[in-house]
Amino acid sequence: MPNYQRMYAILCAAASEALDALPDTADNAEGRLLLQTALFQAEDIYIAQADDAGT
């Protein structure tokens, strides 16, 4: 069975590192917003599933 927790952690860490590497400029604003939104959505899903599983 795939280890979704590990995949989530790897992907979110990479997105977070990409955000840190991107300068906070107007040219990068859309890309930063897309990454931040995806991170928040993934976190919400992860937490909701953990709550549903009772952990």
N, C-alpha and C positions, 0 to 999 in steps of 0.2 A: 504494500500500500504506500502511496506517495506520502512523503513527510511534508504536509502543507505548512505546518508551523515553521519549519526550517526554511522552506521556499519563501514564505511571507517575510521572515526576518532578513533573509538575504536581499530580496527585492527592495524592501523598505529601507534598509541600510544604504543600498546603492542609490536610491532616489534621494535620500537625505544627503548623502555625500555629494551628489550632483548639484543639489540646491546650494550647498555650502561653497562649491567650486564656481558657481555662476555668479558673476557680479550682480548686485542689485541695481540694475540700470533699466531704463525704459525699453531698450532693445531686448532685454531678457524677461521682461515682465510677464508676457504671455506664457512662455515656457515654464517660468517659475510657478505661476498660478496653476498651470496644468499639473505639474508635479506635486505641489502642495495639496491640491484638491484630491488627487488620486491617493496620496498618503492618508489623508483624513478619511476618505471613503473606505479604504482598506482597513484602517484601524477600527472604524465603526462596525464593519462586517465581522472582523476578528473578535471584537469584544462581544457582539451580539451572539455569535456562535458559542463563545466560551460561557456566556450566561445561560444559553439554552442547554448546554451540556452539564450545567451545574458546577462548573469549576471556577 
